[in-house]
Amino acid sequence: MPGLLNNLGISFRCRFECTGNIPDVSEAISVQQRAVQLTPNGHAEMPGWLYNLGISFWCRFQRSGAVSDAHTATLTFRKSATTFGLPSTRLFAARKWAHFSKFLCLPQVLTAYGVLLDLIAQIAGLDRTIQQRHTDLIGISNLTTSAASVAFNLGAVDKVLEWLEQGRCLVWSQLNQLHTPLDHLRAHDEHLAQRFSDVAGALETSGSRHGSEGLSTGASLSQKMTLQDETHLHIKLSREWSELLDEIRRIPKFHDFLRPPRASDLLKHLPLDGVVILINVHEDRCDALALVSGVGAPMHIPLDFTYDEASNLRERLRRFLSNHRVCMREEERGPRTVLEEDTDIQSEIHLILEALWLHVVRPIRDALICSVSVFPISCHIIVLILLSKSPAASDPARIWWCPTGPLAFLPLHAAGIYSPNGRSPPGSCISDFAISSYTPTVSSLLEKLKESVNVQQPASSKLLIISQPNTPERSAIPATTKEMNCIWDTTDASHSNTLCLEGEFASISRVKLEMESYGSIHLACHATQDIENPLKSGFYLHDGRLELSEIMKQKFVVRELAFLSACQTSAGTEKLSEEAVHLAAGMLAAGYRGVVATMWSIKDRYGPLVAESFYKDLMERGKALGKPGLDSSGAAHALHHSIQGIRKTLGDTEQGLLTWVPYVYFGY
């Protein structure tokens, strides 16, 4: 009966939408209220009945203007969102609750968005395969930036930080949770820790399976039954995981185990050598949060910048790169079909970088300068070095960028005013003041920072170099051989800590085997990003593609640095702009502490120059610190100085910018 009444109410509402007669929508409300009254508490359909009732109340408000209907609709959506039932239905209701609470300026708006973000995590839960989770997040991952925008409006900057951490890079965060260290839990209850570890490992395996998406239309009955059994096991493991979490959290000193981090906890463990900048880009407003070690609260920096401006810059960059055929690392084969460059005229990429500097990066820097007086004394040195017009050339401070929306696809690290004739004014770009890096989330950065202080293991200074100059069925990239040789000559005089694998010797099985005992890896080869299933992204070796899922399954002793000298290894997809769906983030999730990647393709002939300069600087830094072998702790500094050297050689012409701007660093 409740279902019939609900459907009847929908019919009355549909007639109202055609006729505009208020008695029709009033009748819809009457029968839908009856449906709710006849439905027992705890019934799975209750959220759906409440949702439809809320829609009817809102429709009547839009026609009659009765504010009481608007408030009743909002209250009904709240009940729907917080009642037991399908997470997908409750998510629809939570979106309405949040939207209308914002529209009506109700104090419950923060509560509404908090419930909304919790439901997003349930929609893309661990009972789903990774591919299914990414599919589920399409169209809803940007709700996090909406929530942050509302929190900015209300001055709740701590909530902004917490929500951006909770709602972004959800799938990578889930994978990190499956790998969470259990030392403290083992010391308290070894059996419980082992159960948790076993279930986490099984969940990771189940999540990596292809699911029904990998089943062909002509699959046999046994294949379908096997898939069904795998699905049931996956759901069972997810329930066990939830039950174990509840059991662990009942232990007093583990009550926050794997809960979303609080702002106060994030602020306690920030790196001492720089500033973390989160930038929220939304249709309503754009803002930055500056996180500085020793400062007890995030610093809010409103930006005179819009979502449309960010989208426009992103589209302009996409068209510019497309017109210059920038998509793959390959050997240059003659002239391209572009106009001859005029070294006295700013090209499109010059204008894009200038806009980023004038409207995003420089305002953030200026705001930090103005706020130096409110920082504790311990923070002054960091900020002053960062903002000085003459920073210490050998050891400038760092900025970690954590952008959202369209800005996630733009080169903030290269923002500046560049003169095509090579006479760029000093202090006109961010690299004059700081070393820029990126991080998918603040939590990811803090995890890498924690790993960096661990005792060095022998494998951490060992480097595996992969070169694929002639990958079957791929274009030739002959300079990878020179790149490999340059690194070989630079990193280790005795070659006891360096292994080179090229061509047919770099098979999938051999590389996987060697990665277990080499803490760092340099991949000079073709790569691919699978937007639909990110764990199938990978690197082309002689006998096929080494997928990210296989890398993540390996039980490595230590993972330090991954240098991805391949095409667009940090380019994600706009459909999932808040999920960092790219190889660089994937290698961080796989355990590497730092990753050198590229935003777009790199020219084959410049790969050796960048690599040689990078590893030379890295080795010299290690020697200066008394660390023999490869010390990856200075990787961000080494990339910065390497790129500055390339910039001096090539200048700031259009072709120069196309060459050095794409290089980026992720992690600590």
C-alpha positions in Angstrom: 0.0 0.0 0.0 2.7 2.6 0.8 4.3 2.0 -2.6 1.0 2.5 -4.4 0.3 5.7 -2.5 3.8 7.0 -3.2 3.3 6.4 -7.0 -0.1 8.0 -6.8 1.4 11.0 -5.2 4.0 11.2 -8.0 1.2 11.1 -10.6 -0.6 14.0 -8.9 2.6 15.9 -8.8 3.2 15.3 -12.5 -0.3 16.6 -13.3 0.5 19.7 -11.2 3.7 20.3 -13.2 1.5 20.2 -16.4 -1.4 22.3 -15.1 0.0 24.4 -12.3 -3.1 23.7 -10.2 -2.1 23.8 -6.5 -4.9 21.3 -5.5 -3.0 18.6 -7.5 0.2 19.1 -5.6 -1.7 19.3 -2.3 -3.3 16.0 -3.1 0.2 14.6 -3.9 1.4 15.7 -0.5 -1.6 14.2 1.2 -1.2 10.7 -0.2 2.6 10.7 0.1 2.2 11.7 3.8 -0.1 8.7 4.1 2.6 6.5 2.5 5.1 7.6 5.1 2.7 7.0 8.0 2.0 3.5 6.8 5.7 2.6 6.4 7.3 1.1 9.6 10.5 2.6 11.0 13.6 1.0 9.6 11.9 0.0 6.3 14.4 0.3 3.4 12.0 2.2 1.2 11.4 5.0 3.8 14.1 7.4 2.4 12.5 7.1 -1.0 9.0 7.9 0.3 10.3 10.9 2.3 12.4 12.2 -0.7 9.3 12.2 -3.0 7.3 14.0 -0.2 10.0 16.6 0.1 9.9 17.2 -3.7 6.2 17.8 -3.6 6.4 20.3 -0.7 9.1 22.2 -2.6 7.0 22.2 -5.8 4.2 23.8 -3.8 6.5 26.4 -2.3 7.7 27.4 -5.8 4.2 27.9 -6.9 2.6 29.4 -3.8 5.6 31.1 -2.2 4.6 29.7 1.2 7.9 29.7 3.2 6.5 27.1 5.6 6.4 24.6 2.7 10.1 25.3 1.9 11.0 24.6 5.6 8.9 21.5 5.6 10.5 20.3 2.4 14.0 20.8 3.9 13.0 19.0 7.1 11.7 16.1 5.0 14.9 15.9 3.0 16.8 15.8 6.3 14.7 12.9 7.5 15.3 11.1 4.2 19.0 11.6 4.3 19.4 10.4 7.9 17.0 7.4 7.8 18.1 3.8 7.2 18.0 2.9 3.5 19.8 2.8 0.3 22.8 5.2 0.4 22.1 6.4 -3.2 18.6 7.5 -2.3 19.8 9.2 0.9 22.5 10.9 -1.1 19.8 12.5 -3.4 18.0 13.7 -0.3 21.2 15.0 1.3 21.9 17.1 -1.8 18.5 18.6 -1.6 18.8 19.2 2.1 22.1 20.9 1.7 21.0 23.0 -1.3 17.8 24.2 0.3 19.4 24.8 3.7 21.9 27.1 1.8 19.0 28.7 -0.1 17.1 29.4 3.1 20.2 30.4 5.0 19.4 27.8 7.7 22.0 27.1 10.5 21.8 23.4 9.7 23.6 23.8 6.4 26.9 22.6 7.8 25.3 19.6 9.3 23.7 18.8 5.9 26.9 19.0 4.0 28.6 16.8 6.7 26.0 14.1 6.1 26.4 14.5 2.4 30.1 13.8 2.5 29.6 10.8 4.8 27.2 9.4 2.2 29.6 9.9 -0.7 32.1 7.6 1.2 29.3 5.0 1.5 28.3 5.3 -2.2 31.9 4.5 -3.2 32.5 2.1 -0.4 35.0 -0.8 0.0 32.3 -3.3 -1.0 32.8 -2.0 -4.6 35.6 -2.6 -7.0 38.0 0.3 -7.6 36.6 0.8 -11.1 33.0 0.8 -9.8 34.0 3.4 -7.1 35.4 5.8 -9.7 32.3 5.3 -11.8 30.1 6.0 -8.8 32.0 9.2 -8.1 31.5 10.7 -11.5 29.2 13.7 -11.1 29.4 13.8 -7.3 33.1 14.2 -6.5 32.7 18.0 -6.9 30.2 18.1 -4.0 33.3 18.4 -1.7 34.2 21.8 -3.2 30.6 22.9 -2.8 30.7 22.0 0.9 34.0 23.8 1.3 32.5 26.9 -0.4 29.6 27.0 2.1 32.0 26.6 5.0 34.1 29.5 3.7 30.9 31.6 3.6 30.3 30.8 7.2 33.9 31.3 8.3 34.3 27.7 9.3 37.9 27.3 8.0 38.7 24.2 10.1 35.6 22.5 8.6 36.9 23.5 5.1 40.2 21.7 5.8 38.5 18.6 7.2 36.0 18.3 4.4 38.6 18.8 1.6 40.6 16.0 3.3 37.5 13.7 3.7 35.9 14.1 0.4 38.8 14.3 -2.1 41.0 11.4 -3.4 38.6 9.0 -1.8 39.7 5.9 -3.5 43.4 6.5 -3.0 42.7 7.3 0.7 40.8 4.0 1.0 43.8 2.1 -0.4 46.1 3.9 2.0 43.8 2.8 4.9 44.2 -0.8 3.8 48.0 -0.3 4.2 47.9 1.5 7.5 50.7 0.6 9.9 49.4 -1.6 12.7 52.4 -1.5 15.1 50.5 0.2 18.0 47.5 -2.1 17.5 49.7 -5.2 17.5 51.3 -4.1 20.8 47.8 -3.8 22.3 46.1 -6.9 20.7 48.2 -8.9 18.2 45.3 -11.2 17.3 43.0 -8.3 16.5 45.7 -6.6 14.4 46.3 -9.8 12.4 42.6 -10.2 11.7 42.4 -6.6 10.5 45.5 -7.1 8.4 44.1 -10.3 6.8 40.8 -8.6 5.9 42.6 -5.5 4.6 44.7 -7.6 2.3 41.7 -9.6 1.0 39.8 -6.4 0.4 42.6 -4.9 -1.6 42.6 -8.0 -3.8 38.8 -8.0 -4.2 38.8 -4.3 -5.0 41.3 -4.8 -7.8 39.2 -7.4 -9.6 37.5 -6.4 -12.8 34.0 -7.2 -11.7 31.1 -7.4 -14.2 32.8 -4.8 -16.4 35.5 -7.3 -17.4 32.9 -10.0 -18.3 32.3 -10.5 -22.0 28.8 -10.8 -23.4 29.4 -14.4 -24.2 30.6 -15.4 -20.8 29.8 -18.9 -19.7 27.6 -19.8 -16.8 30.5 -20.9 -14.7 32.2 -17.6 -15.3 29.1 -15.7 -14.2 28.8 -17.9 -11.1 32.4 -17.3 -10.3 31.8 -13.6 -10.6 28.8 -13.8 -8.3 30.8 -15.7 -5.7 33.6 -13.1 -5.9 31.0 -10.3 -5.4 29.4 -12.0 -2.4 32.9 -12.6 -0.8 33.7 -8.9 -1.5 30.6 -7.8 0.3 31.3 -10.1 3.2 34.8 -8.8 3.5 33.5 -5.2 3.5 31.1 -6.1 6.4 34.0 -7.7 8.3 36.1 -4.6 7.8 33.3 -2.4 9.3 32.8 -4.7 12.2 36.6 -4.8 12.9 36.7 -1.0 12.7 33.9 -0.8 15.3 35.7 -3.3 17.6 39.0 -1.4 17.4 37.3 2.0 18.0 35.7 0.7 21.2 39.2 0.5 22.6 39.7 3.9 24.3 43.1 4.8 22.9 42.0 3.7 19.4 38.6 5.6 19.3 39.8 7.7 16.3 41.3 4.8 14.4 41.0 5.6 10.6 38.4 8.2 11.2 38.6 11.3 8.9 41.4 13.6 10.4 40.5 16.6 12.4 42.0 20.0 11.5 43.8 20.2 14.8 45.6 16.9 14.1 46.6 17.9 10.6 48.0 21.2 11.8 50.2 19.5 14.4 52.3 17.6 12.0 52.9 20.0 9.1 56.4 20.1 7.5 58.8 22.7 8.9 60.4 23.7 5.7 57.4 25.3 3.8 53.8 26.1 3.5 50.8 23.9 2.3 48.3 25.8 0.1 44.9 24.3 -0.6 42.8 26.1 -3.2 39.1 25.6 -3.5 37.6 26.5 -6.8 33.8 26.7 -6.9 31.1 28.5 -8.9 30.2 30.6 -5.9 33.7 31.6 -4.8 37.4 30.8 -4.9 39.6 30.7 -1.8 42.9 29.5 -0.5 43.9 28.0 2.8 47.5 28.4 3.9 48.8 25.9 6.4 52.0 26.9 8.3 53.7 24.8 10.9 53.4 26.3 14.3 50.2 28.3 13.5 47.2 26.9 15.2 44.6 27.6 12.5 44.4 27.6 8.7 44.9 31.0 7.2 42.0 32.0 4.9 42.9 33.9 1.7 39.9 34.9 -0.4 40.8 35.1 -4.1 39.5 37.5 -6.7 39.2 34.7 -9.2 36.3 32.6 -10.5 35.5 29.1 -11.5 34.8 30.2 -15.1 38.2 31.9 -15.3 39.9 28.7 -14.1 37.9 26.6 -16.6 38.8 29.1 -19.4 42.5 28.8 -18.6 42.2 25.0 -18.5 40.5 25.0 -21.9 43.0 27.4 -23.4 45.9 25.3 -22.2 44.2 22.1 -23.6 43.8 23.7 -27.0 47.4 25.1 -27.0 48.9 21.7 -26.2 46.7 20.1 -28.8 47.7 22.5 -31.5 51.3 21.8 -30.7 50.7 18.0 -30.9 51.8 17.6 -27.3 50.5 14.3 -26.1 53.2 11.6 -26.2 56.9 11.3 -25.5 58.4 10.6 -28.9 61.3 11.4 -31.1 60.8 14.6 -33.0 60.4 13.9 -36.7 60.8 17.1 -38.6 59.0 20.4 -38.3 55.5 20.7 -36.8 52.6 22.4 -38.5 52.7 25.5 -36.2 53.7 29.1 -36.9 57.4 30.1 -36.5 57.9 31.5 -33.1 58.5 35.2 -32.6 60.7 35.6 -29.6 59.4 39.1 -28.9 55.7 38.1 -28.6 54.0 36.4 -25.7 52.3 33.2 -26.9 49.2 31.6 -25.3 51.2 29.6 -22.7 52.9 32.9 -21.6 49.5 34.5 -21.1 48.2 31.5 -19.2 51.1 31.4 -16.8 50.8 35.2 -16.4 47.1 34.9 -15.5 47.9 32.2 -12.9 50.5 34.5 -11.3 48.4 37.6 -11.3 45.1 36.2 -10.1 46.1 33.1 -8.0 49.7 32.7 -7.0 50.9 36.2 -6.4 47.7 37.2 -4.3 48.4 34.2 -2.1 52.1 35.2 -1.7 51.0 38.8 -1.0 48.5 37.7 1.7 51.2 35.7 3.4 53.5 38.7 3.5 50.7 40.8 5.1 50.1 38.1 7.7 53.7 37.5 8.8 53.2 39.7 11.9 50.5 37.4 13.3 52.6 34.2 12.9 54.6 32.8 15.8 58.3 33.7 15.8 59.2 30.2 14.8 57.2 30.7 11.6 58.8 34.0 10.6 62.0 32.6 9.1 60.1 30.1 6.9 57.7 32.7 5.5 60.3 35.4 5.1 62.7 33.1 3.2 59.8 32.0 1.1 58.7 35.5 0.2 62.1 37.2 0.0 63.1 38.7 -3.3 66.5 37.0 -2.8 65.8 33.6 -1.3 68.7 31.4 -0.3 69.6 29.8 -3.7 70.9 26.6 -2.1 67.9 25.9 0.1 64.7 27.9 -0.6 61.6 27.1 1.3 58.9 24.9 -0.2 55.2 25.2 -1.2 53.0 22.2 -1.5 50.0 23.0 -3.8 46.8 21.1 -3.3 44.4 22.7 -5.9 40.8 21.6 -6.8 38.6 21.8 -9.8 40.1 23.2 -13.1 43.2 24.4 -11.2 44.2 20.8 -10.6 45.1 20.7 -14.4 47.0 24.0 -14.5 50.8 24.5 -13.8 50.7 26.6 -10.6 54.3 25.7 -10.0 55.3 27.7 -13.1 53.0 30.7 -12.6 54.8 33.9 -13.5 55.5 36.6 -16.0 58.0 35.4 -18.6 59.6 37.4 -21.3 60.0 35.4 -24.6 63.3 37.2 -25.3 64.8 35.9 -22.1 64.7 39.1 -20.1 62.1 38.1 -17.5 62.1 40.5 -14.5 63.4 39.0 -11.2 60.7 38.2 -8.7 58.1 37.7 -11.4 57.4 34.0 -11.0 56.9 31.6 -8.1 60.2 29.7 -8.7 62.0 32.9 -7.7 60.8 32.4 -4.2 60.1 28.8 -3.5 60.3 25.1 -4.6 56.8 24.1 -5.7 55.5 20.6 -5.2 52.1 19.0 -5.3 50.2 16.7 -3.0 46.8 15.0 -3.6 45.8 15.7 0.0 47.3 17.1 3.2 47.1 13.6 4.8 49.1 12.1 2.0 51.8 14.7 2.5 52.0 14.1 6.2 52.2 10.3 5.7 55.2 10.8 3.3 56.7 13.2 5.8 56.4 10.6 8.6 58.1 8.0 6.3 61.0 10.3 5.5 62.1 10.3 9.2 62.3 6.6 9.4 65.7 4.9 9.6 67.2 4.5 6.2 67.3 0.9 4.9 70.0 -0.4 2.5 67.4 -0.7 -0.4 66.5 3.0 0.0 69.7 4.2 -1.8 69.4 1.7 -4.6 68.1 2.8 -8.1 66.5 0.7 -10.8 66.6 2.3 -14.3 64.3 1.1 -17.0 64.8 2.2 -20.6 62.6 1.3 -23.6 63.9 2.9 -26.7 62.0 0.6 -29.1 58.9 -0.8 -27.4 57.0 -3.1 -29.7 54.0 -1.4 -31.4 55.1 2.0 -29.9 56.9 4.9 -31.5 60.7 4.9 -31.0 62.2 7.1 -28.2 65.9 6.5 -28.8 67.1 9.2 -26.3 66.0 6.9 -23.4 69.2 5.0 -23.9 71.3 8.1 -23.5 69.1 9.0 -20.5 69.8 5.6 -18.9 73.6 6.0 -19.5 73.7 9.5 -18.1 72.0 8.3 -14.9 74.3 5.3 -14.7 77.4 7.5 -15.0 76.1 10.0 -12.5 74.6 7.9 -9.6 77.1 5.3 -8.6 80.8 5.1 -9.5 81.0 1.4 -8.5 77.5 0.7 -9.9 76.8 -1.5 -6.8 73.6 0.3 -6.1 72.3 0.9 -9.6 70.7 -1.6 -12.0 69.9 -0.8 -15.7 67.4 -2.9 -17.6 66.8 -2.0 -21.3 64.8 -3.4 -24.1 64.0 -7.1 -23.9 65.7 -7.3 -20.5 63.1 -5.1 -19.0 60.2 -7.6 -19.0 57.3 -7.3 -16.7 58.3 -10.2 -14.5 61.9 -9.0 -14.3 61.0 -5.5 -13.4 58.5 -6.6 -10.8 61.2 -8.8 -9.2 63.9 -6.1 -9.1 61.5 -3.5 -7.7 61.3 -5.5 -4.5 64.9 -4.7 -3.7 65.4 -1.3 -5.2 64.0 1.6 -3.3 63.9 4.0 -6.2 63.0 3.5 -9.9 63.5 5.6 -13.0 61.1 4.8 -15.9 62.1 6.1 -19.3 59.4 4.7 -21.5 55.9 5.1 -22.8 53.1 5.2 -20.3 49.3 5.2 -20.5 46.5 6.4 -18.2 43.3 4.4 -18.1 40.7 6.9 -17.1 38.0 4.3 -16.7 40.1 2.0 -14.5 43.1 3.9 -13.0 44.7 0.8 -11.7 45.1 -0.5 -15.3 47.3 2.6 -16.0 50.9 1.7 -16.4 54.2 1.6 -18.2 54.9 -0.1 -21.5 57.8 -2.6 -21.1 59.2 -4.9 -23.8 56.5 -7.6 -23.3 53.5 -5.6 -22.3 52.2 -3.1 -19.9 53.2 -3.1 -16.2 50.0 -2.0 -14.6 49.7 0.1 -11.4 47.6 -2.7 -9.8 50.6 -5.0 -10.1 53.0 -2.5 -8.7 50.7 -2.0 -5.7 50.5 -5.7 -5.0 54.3 -6.0 -4.7 55.6 -6.3 -1.1 58.6 -3.9 -1.3 61.1 -3.5 1.5 61.1 0.3 1.0 59.8 2.7 -1.6 61.6 6.0 -2.0 61.6 7.8 -5.3 59.8 7.1 -8.6 61.0 9.3 -11.6 58.4 8.9 -14.4 60.2 10.1 -17.5 57.2 9.4 -19.6 54.2 11.2 -21.1 51.6 13.1 -19.1 52.0 11.0 -15.9 50.3 13.6 -13.7 47.4 14.4 -16.1 44.1 13.4 -14.6 40.5 13.5 -15.9 38.1 16.4 -15.5 35.3 13.9 -14.9 37.0 13.1 -11.6 38.9 16.3 -10.9 38.9 15.7 -7.1 40.2 12.1 -7.3 43.7 12.7 -8.7 43.3 9.9 -11.2 46.8 9.8 -12.6 50.0 7.7 -12.4 51.8 10.1 -10.1 49.1 9.9 -7.4 49.0 6.1 -8.0 52.7 5.7 -7.4 52.3 7.7 -4.1 49.4 5.4 -3.2 51.7 2.4 -4.0 54.0 3.6 -1.3 56.6 5.8 -3.0 57.6 8.8 -0.9 58.2 11.1 -3.8 57.3 11.1 -7.5 58.7 13.1 -10.4 56.1 13.3 -13.2 55.0 15.3 -16.1 51.8 17.3 -16.8 52.1 16.8 -20.6 54.5 15.1 -22.9 58.2 15.7 -22.8 60.6 16.0 -25.7 62.7 12.9 -26.1 65.9 14.8 -26.7 65.6 16.8 -23.4 64.9 13.8 -21.2 68.6 13.0 -20.7 69.5 16.6 -19.8 66.9 16.8 -17.1 67.7 13.4 -15.7 71.5 13.9 -15.6 71.1 17.3 -13.9 68.6 15.9 -11.5 70.6 12.9 -10.3 73.8 14.9 -10.2 72.2 17.4 -7.8 70.7 14.6 -5.8 74.1 12.8 -5.4 75.8 16.0 -4.4 73.2 16.8 -1.7 73.6 13.3 -0.3 77.4 13.7 -0.1 77.0 17.0 1.6 74.8 15.4 4.2 77.2 12.5 4.7 74.7 10.0 3.1 76.4 7.6 0.7 74.6 6.6 -2.4 71.3 8.0 -3.7 69.5 10.1 -1.1 66.0 10.8 -2.4 65.1 13.2 0.5 66.4 16.1 -1.6 64.4 15.1 -4.8 62.2 18.2 -4.9 65.2 20.5 -4.5 67.1 18.5 -7.2 64.2 18.8 -9.7 63.9 22.5 -8.9 67.6 23.2 -9.6 67.6 20.9 -12.6 64.7 22.7 -14.2 66.2 26.1 -13.4 69.3 25.0 -15.3 67.3 23.8 -18.3 65.4 27.1 -18.2 68.7 29.1 -18.4 69.7 27.0 -21.4 66.4 27.2 -23.3 65.1 30.5 -22.0 61.4 31.5 -21.6 60.4 31.2 -25.2 57.3 29.2 -26.2 59.4 26.1 -26.9 61.4 26.6 -23.7 58.2 26.7 -21.6 56.8 23.6 -23.4 60.0 21.8 -22.4 60.5 22.6 -18.8 57.1 23.5 -17.4 55.6 20.0 -17.5 58.0 18.6 -14.9 56.4 18.4 -11.4 57.1 16.8 -8.1 54.6 15.0 -5.9 55.1 14.1 -2.2 57.7 15.1 0.4 
